[in-house]
Amino acid sequence: MDYAPYEKTRAFYARSGFEVYQRSTTDNPGCPEEIRLRKRLAP
């Protein structure tokens, strides 16, 4: 979903090494998409 206030937040997490591993839609019109992020850590 393109939502300007989240673009900076998502860019920050991407720069910090996080990746989207799951996307889902919701029935909430104020937040129609939910994403889950993960960051793989070195062993």
Backbone hydrogen bonds, N-H to C=O, Kabsch-Sander energy under -0.5 kcal/mol:
donor,donor_aa,acceptor,acceptor_aa,energy
3,Y,1,M,-0.8
6,Y,3,Y,-2.1
7,E,3,Y,-0.9
7,E,4,A,-1.0
8,K,4,A,-0.7
9,T,5,P,-0.6
10,R,6,Y,-3.1
11,A,7,E,-2.2
12,F,8,K,-2.2
13,Y,9,T,-2.1
14,A,10,R,-2.3
15,R,11,A,-2.5
16,S,12,F,-1.5
17,G,14,A,-1.5
18,F,13,Y,-2.6
19,E,38,R,-2.6
21,Y,36,R,-2.6
22,Q,36,R,-1.2
24,S,34,E,-2.3
26,T,32,P,-2.0
31,C,28,N,-1.4
34,E,24,S,-3.3
36,R,22,Q,-2.4
38,R,19,E,-2.1
